[in-house]
Amino acid sequence: MTVTSPDDMYGLNVECFEAFFQTMYERQLIWKRRFIDKKESPWTTDAIFKKFKFTNVYRELDRNSQYCINKIIKPNANGSLENLIWKTLVFRLFNNTQTFDAASKHWPCGIPDYDKYLEQKTKYADFMKELSKNGNIFTNAYFVWSLPNSGYTRAYCFTNIVLPELHTLIHQIIDVCRNCTEPYDIIKVLRKLPGVGSFISFELYNDLLYINKFTNHNLIPFSPNDYVNVGPGSKAGCRLIFPDIKVSGCYKKAMYKLLELACEQLHKISLSNSESMPYAEYDPKTESYHASDKFNLTIGNIEHWLCEYSKYYSLASKHKRSQRKFRPSSNSDLYS
C-alpha cells in the first residue's frame, strides 16, 4: 500500500494502519447492531471486543457524555448561559452519573444553580463529603487528576477549592468563547482551574462544543476539527501506526492525515465486508441517532480511537494491561 503524507508518513506500519480503521469499523458495527438494529448479544465475533470494554468511536455516544447531554445540557438549554456552562463543567469535573443521580434529590440536575451556588456552597460540599464516604464520587474511567491541594481529600479539594474557582471563572469563560481568535484561548482559561491540565481541559472543551451542537447557543466559533489534544494514549496509538515519529509536534500532523484518509479507508473496508460503515448521525428533530453512510468523523474521533486502538493492540498482542471486562448495561438506551 502506498500512502502519501507529510514526512513519508513517519515510517508507516501498514498492518497497524489498516487495523486502526478495521477496529474502528467493527466498533461502530457493534454500536449499530446493539442500539440501532436492537439485536441481542453477541454483537461481534471479534474475541477482543467480546471480552473487553472499549469506548465508542464517538465520544458523545458514551454513557457519561449521553448523561451530560440529556440530563445536564438539554434541561438547562433555555436558562441562562452562565447556568448552562456552570452545570456542564461541574458534571465533567466529577464525571460520575451516580453522584449526580444522588445529588439530584436536593438540587436540579444534582448541581446548585449558578446564581444560588454561593449561598449553597457549604451545604453542597458537606453533601459530597458524606456521599464520598459510601464510595467514589468521581469517575472510574480515568484518573481525573492529582489532588489540587495536598493534605486534603479529593472530595474536599473539588467542592471547596475547584468548584468555587470555576464559579468565579464562568463569565471569563463566556467572554473568551465569544471573543477568542483560536481554540487554545479557551483551553488556557480552563487550565486556570486548580489541577486541570491538558487532558481535562480538552474534555471540558469538548463539552462546551456539545452546547453548540445540542442547544441553540452558538457558544464557540470553531468546529470540532479546529483543535485536538495529543495525550499519552493517542501518542501510543500514533507510534504503532507511525513508528518513526520522533518530534512531539508531528503527532497532530499524523492525526490530521489519518482523518484525511479515513473516508477512503473505511469505504474500502465497507466494500470488502459488504456492509457500510455506520456513521452515527444525530437528528435534532427526533433527538435521536441513526446510522448513516455519510462520512462525519472529526479529529476528536481520530484522537479518541487512537487511544482505544493502542489498548486493543496491547490486548491482541497478549501484553498485560489493566482493562475492565465488558458487562453490558441496559439495551433500552444509548449508553454503552
C-alpha positions as CSV (number, residue, x, y, z in Angstrom):
1,M,0.0,0.0,0.0
2,T,1.2,3.5,-0.9
3,V,0.1,6.4,1.3
4,T,1.4,9.9,0.5
5,S,1.7,12.1,3.6
6,P,3.9,14.6,5.4
7,D,7.4,13.3,6.0
8,D,6.6,10.0,4.3
9,M,4.0,9.1,6.9
10,Y,6.8,8.8,9.6
11,G,7.5,5.2,8.6
12,L,4.1,3.8,8.1
13,N,3.3,0.4,9.6
14,V,0.7,-0.8,7.1
15,E,-0.6,-3.6,9.3
16,C,-1.4,-1.2,12.2
17,F,-2.7,1.4,9.8
18,E,-5.2,-1.0,8.4
19,A,-6.1,-2.4,11.8
20,F,-6.7,1.1,13.2
21,F,-9.5,1.6,10.7
22,Q,-10.7,-2.0,10.8
23,T,-11.2,-1.9,14.6
24,M,-12.9,1.5,14.3
25,Y,-15.3,0.0,11.7
26,E,-16.0,-3.1,13.9
27,R,-16.7,-0.9,17.0
28,Q,-19.2,1.1,15.1
29,L,-20.9,-2.1,13.8
30,I,-21.3,-3.1,17.5
31,W,-23.0,0.2,18.2
32,K,-25.3,-0.2,15.3
33,R,-26.2,-3.8,16.0
34,R,-26.9,-3.1,19.6
35,F,-28.7,0.2,19.6
36,I,-30.0,0.8,16.1
37,D,-30.8,-2.8,15.0
38,K,-31.8,-3.7,18.6
39,K,-30.1,-7.1,18.2
40,E,-29.3,-9.4,21.1
41,S,-25.7,-10.0,22.1
42,P,-23.2,-11.0,20.9
43,W,-22.8,-8.0,18.6
44,T,-19.4,-9.1,17.3
45,T,-17.3,-12.2,16.6
46,D,-14.1,-10.3,17.5
47,A,-12.6,-12.0,20.5
48,I,-11.1,-8.8,22.0
49,F,-14.3,-6.7,21.6
50,K,-16.4,-9.6,23.0
51,K,-14.3,-9.9,26.2
52,F,-13.1,-6.3,27.0
53,K,-14.7,-2.9,27.2
54,F,-13.9,-0.2,24.7
55,T,-15.5,3.2,24.5
56,N,-17.4,4.3,21.4
57,V,-15.7,5.8,18.3
58,Y,-17.9,8.8,19.0
59,R,-17.3,10.3,22.5
60,E,-20.8,11.7,22.6
61,L,-22.3,8.2,22.5
62,D,-20.5,7.1,25.7
63,R,-22.6,6.8,28.8
64,N,-21.3,9.8,30.7
65,S,-21.5,12.0,27.7
66,Q,-25.0,11.0,27.0
67,Y,-25.8,11.7,30.6
68,C,-24.2,15.1,30.3
69,I,-26.1,15.9,27.1
70,N,-29.5,14.6,28.1
71,K,-29.6,15.3,31.8
72,I,-27.4,18.4,32.1
73,I,-27.2,20.3,28.9
74,K,-30.7,19.9,27.4
75,P,-32.6,20.5,30.6
76,N,-30.7,23.8,31.1
77,A,-30.6,24.9,27.5
78,N,-33.3,27.5,27.9
79,G,-32.0,29.1,31.0
80,S,-29.1,31.4,31.5
81,L,-25.9,30.7,29.6
82,E,-24.0,31.0,32.9
83,N,-26.0,28.2,34.5
84,L,-25.7,26.0,31.4
85,I,-21.9,26.3,31.3
86,W,-21.6,26.0,35.1
87,K,-23.5,22.8,35.3
88,T,-21.9,21.3,32.2
89,L,-18.4,21.8,33.5
90,V,-19.3,20.8,37.1
91,F,-20.6,17.5,35.8
92,R,-17.5,16.7,33.8
93,L,-15.2,17.5,36.7
94,F,-16.8,14.6,38.7
95,N,-17.9,12.6,35.6
96,N,-19.9,10.1,37.7
97,T,-23.6,9.7,36.9
98,Q,-24.4,8.1,40.2
99,T,-23.1,11.1,42.1
100,F,-25.5,13.4,40.3
101,D,-28.4,11.0,40.5
102,A,-28.0,11.1,44.3
103,A,-27.5,14.9,44.4
104,S,-30.5,15.5,42.1
105,K,-32.8,14.7,45.1
106,H,-31.6,18.0,46.5
107,W,-30.6,20.2,43.5
108,P,-31.8,20.4,39.9
109,C,-29.6,18.0,37.8
110,G,-27.6,17.4,41.0
111,I,-25.9,20.8,41.0
112,P,-26.8,24.1,42.7
113,D,-27.9,26.7,40.1
114,Y,-25.2,29.2,39.2
115,D,-26.9,32.1,40.9
116,K,-27.6,30.2,44.1
117,Y,-24.3,28.4,44.4
118,L,-22.5,30.8,46.8
119,E,-25.3,30.5,49.4
120,Q,-25.4,26.7,49.0
121,K,-21.7,26.1,48.7
122,T,-21.2,24.7,52.2
123,K,-24.3,22.5,52.0
124,Y,-23.1,21.1,48.7
125,A,-19.6,20.5,50.0
126,D,-21.0,18.7,53.1
127,F,-23.3,16.6,50.9
128,M,-20.4,15.5,48.7
129,K,-18.3,14.7,51.7
130,E,-20.9,12.4,53.1
131,L,-21.6,10.8,49.8
132,S,-17.9,10.1,49.3
133,K,-17.9,8.0,52.5
134,N,-20.1,5.5,50.7
135,G,-17.9,5.2,47.6
136,N,-16.1,7.0,44.9
137,I,-17.9,10.1,43.7
138,F,-15.6,10.6,40.8
139,T,-15.2,8.7,37.5
140,N,-13.6,5.3,37.3
141,A,-13.0,5.7,33.6
142,Y,-9.7,7.5,34.1
143,F,-7.9,9.2,37.0
144,V,-9.2,12.7,37.0
145,W,-6.0,14.3,38.2
146,S,-3.8,14.7,41.2
147,L,-5.2,16.5,44.2
148,P,-5.2,20.3,43.7
149,N,-4.1,20.7,47.3
150,S,-2.0,18.1,49.1
151,G,-3.2,17.1,52.5
152,Y,-6.9,17.1,51.7
153,T,-9.2,14.5,50.2
154,R,-10.2,14.9,46.6
155,A,-13.8,15.5,47.6
156,Y,-12.7,18.4,49.8
157,C,-10.5,19.9,47.1
158,F,-13.1,19.8,44.4
159,T,-16.0,21.1,46.5
160,N,-14.0,23.7,48.5
161,I,-11.3,24.8,46.0
162,V,-12.1,23.8,42.4
163,L,-15.8,24.5,42.2
164,P,-15.6,28.0,43.8
165,E,-12.8,28.8,41.4
166,L,-14.9,27.6,38.5
167,H,-17.8,29.7,39.7
168,T,-15.6,32.8,39.5
169,L,-14.4,31.9,36.0
170,I,-17.8,31.4,34.3
171,H,-18.0,35.0,32.9
172,Q,-14.4,34.8,31.8
173,I,-15.1,31.5,30.0
174,I,-18.1,33.1,28.3
175,D,-16.1,36.1,27.3
176,V,-13.2,34.1,25.8
177,C,-15.6,31.8,24.0
178,R,-17.2,34.8,22.3
179,N,-14.1,36.8,21.5
180,C,-11.2,34.3,21.1
181,T,-9.2,34.0,17.9
182,E,-8.2,30.4,18.3
183,P,-9.4,27.3,20.3
184,Y,-6.4,27.3,22.6
185,D,-7.5,30.6,24.1
186,I,-10.4,28.7,25.6
187,I,-8.1,25.9,26.8
188,K,-5.8,28.4,28.6
189,V,-8.7,29.8,30.6
190,L,-10.0,26.3,31.5
191,R,-6.4,25.4,32.7
192,K,-6.7,28.2,35.3
193,L,-8.7,25.7,37.3
194,P,-6.7,24.0,40.1
195,G,-5.4,20.6,38.9
196,V,-6.7,21.0,35.3
197,G,-4.1,20.1,32.8
198,S,-4.1,19.4,29.0
199,F,-6.2,16.3,29.1
200,I,-9.1,17.5,31.4
201,S,-9.2,20.9,29.7
202,F,-9.7,19.2,26.4
203,E,-12.5,17.1,27.9
204,L,-14.1,20.3,29.2
205,Y,-13.6,22.0,25.8
206,N,-15.4,19.1,24.1
207,D,-18.4,19.5,26.5
208,L,-18.6,23.2,25.6
209,L,-18.8,22.1,21.9
210,Y,-21.8,20.0,22.9
211,I,-23.5,23.2,23.9
212,N,-23.1,24.3,20.3
213,K,-24.5,21.0,18.9
214,F,-27.3,20.3,21.3
215,T,-28.7,23.7,22.1
216,N,-29.5,26.9,20.2
217,H,-26.5,28.7,21.7
218,N,-23.6,29.4,19.4
219,L,-21.0,29.5,22.1
220,I,-17.8,28.5,20.4
221,P,-16.9,29.9,17.0
222,F,-14.9,26.8,16.0
223,S,-15.7,23.4,14.6
224,P,-14.7,20.1,16.2
225,N,-11.8,19.8,13.7
226,D,-10.1,23.0,14.8
227,Y,-8.4,21.7,17.9
228,V,-7.1,18.4,19.3
229,N,-5.1,17.5,22.3
230,V,-2.4,14.9,22.0
231,G,-2.5,12.8,25.1
232,P,-0.4,9.7,26.1
233,G,-3.0,7.2,24.8
234,S,-3.2,8.8,21.4
235,K,0.6,9.1,21.2
236,A,0.8,5.4,21.8
237,G,-1.6,4.7,19.0
238,C,0.2,7.0,16.7
239,R,3.6,5.3,17.4
240,L,2.1,2.0,16.4
241,I,1.0,3.3,13.1
242,F,3.9,5.7,12.5
243,P,6.9,4.1,14.4
244,D,9.4,6.7,13.1
245,I,7.6,9.7,14.8
246,K,10.3,11.5,16.8
247,V,9.1,15.0,17.4
248,S,6.1,15.8,19.5
249,G,4.7,18.3,17.0
250,C,4.4,15.6,14.4
251,Y,1.6,13.7,16.2
252,K,-1.0,16.3,15.3
253,K,0.1,16.2,11.7
254,A,-0.2,12.4,11.7
255,M,-3.7,12.6,13.3
256,Y,-5.0,15.0,10.7
257,K,-3.5,12.8,8.0
258,L,-5.5,9.9,9.4
259,L,-8.6,12.0,9.3
260,E,-7.9,12.9,5.7
261,L,-7.5,9.2,4.8
262,A,-10.4,7.9,7.0
263,C,-13.2,8.2,4.4
264,E,-11.3,6.3,1.8
265,Q,-10.1,3.6,4.1
266,L,-13.4,3.0,5.8
267,H,-15.1,2.9,2.4
268,K,-12.7,0.1,1.3
269,I,-13.4,-1.8,4.5
270,S,-17.2,-1.4,3.9
271,L,-16.9,-2.8,0.4
272,S,-14.9,-5.8,1.5
273,N,-17.4,-6.6,4.2
274,S,-20.5,-5.8,2.1
275,E,-21.8,-3.5,4.9
276,S,-21.4,0.3,5.1
277,M,-19.6,2.0,7.9
278,P,-22.4,3.1,10.2
279,Y,-21.5,6.7,11.0
280,A,-23.5,8.0,13.9
281,E,-25.8,10.8,12.9
282,Y,-27.8,12.9,15.3
283,D,-31.2,14.2,14.3
284,P,-32.2,17.3,16.3
285,K,-35.9,16.9,15.3
286,T,-36.3,13.5,16.8
287,E,-33.4,14.0,19.3
288,S,-32.1,10.5,18.4
289,Y,-29.3,8.9,16.5
290,H,-29.4,6.8,13.3
291,A,-26.7,5.0,11.3
292,S,-25.7,7.0,8.2
293,D,-23.3,6.2,5.3
294,K,-22.3,9.9,5.2
295,F,-18.8,10.4,6.5
296,N,-18.8,12.7,9.5
297,L,-15.7,11.8,11.6
298,T,-13.8,14.6,13.3
299,I,-10.2,14.9,14.6
300,G,-11.6,14.2,18.0
301,N,-12.8,10.8,16.8
302,I,-9.3,10.0,15.5
303,E,-7.6,11.1,18.7
304,H,-10.1,9.1,20.7
305,W,-9.8,5.9,18.7
306,L,-6.0,6.1,18.7
307,C,-6.2,5.6,22.5
308,E,-8.6,2.7,22.1
309,Y,-6.6,1.1,19.3
310,S,-3.5,1.2,21.5
311,K,-5.4,-0.8,24.1
312,Y,-6.8,-3.2,21.5
313,Y,-3.3,-3.7,20.1
314,S,-1.9,-4.5,23.6
315,L,-4.6,-6.9,24.4
316,A,-4.4,-8.6,21.0
317,S,-0.6,-8.9,21.4
318,K,-1.3,-10.5,24.9
319,H,0.5,-7.7,26.6
320,K,-0.5,-7.2,30.2
321,R,-2.8,-4.2,30.5
322,S,-5.4,-3.3,33.0
323,Q,-8.7,-3.3,31.1
324,R,-12.3,-3.6,32.5
325,K,-14.1,-6.6,31.3
326,F,-17.3,-5.6,29.5
327,R,-20.6,-6.1,31.2
328,P,-23.4,-4.5,29.0
329,S,-25.8,-2.2,30.7
330,S,-29.4,-1.8,29.6
331,N,-30.3,-2.2,26.0
332,S,-33.0,0.4,26.4
333,D,-30.8,3.4,25.9
334,L,-27.8,4.7,24.0
335,Y,-25.4,4.3,26.9
336,S,-22.7,1.7,26.5
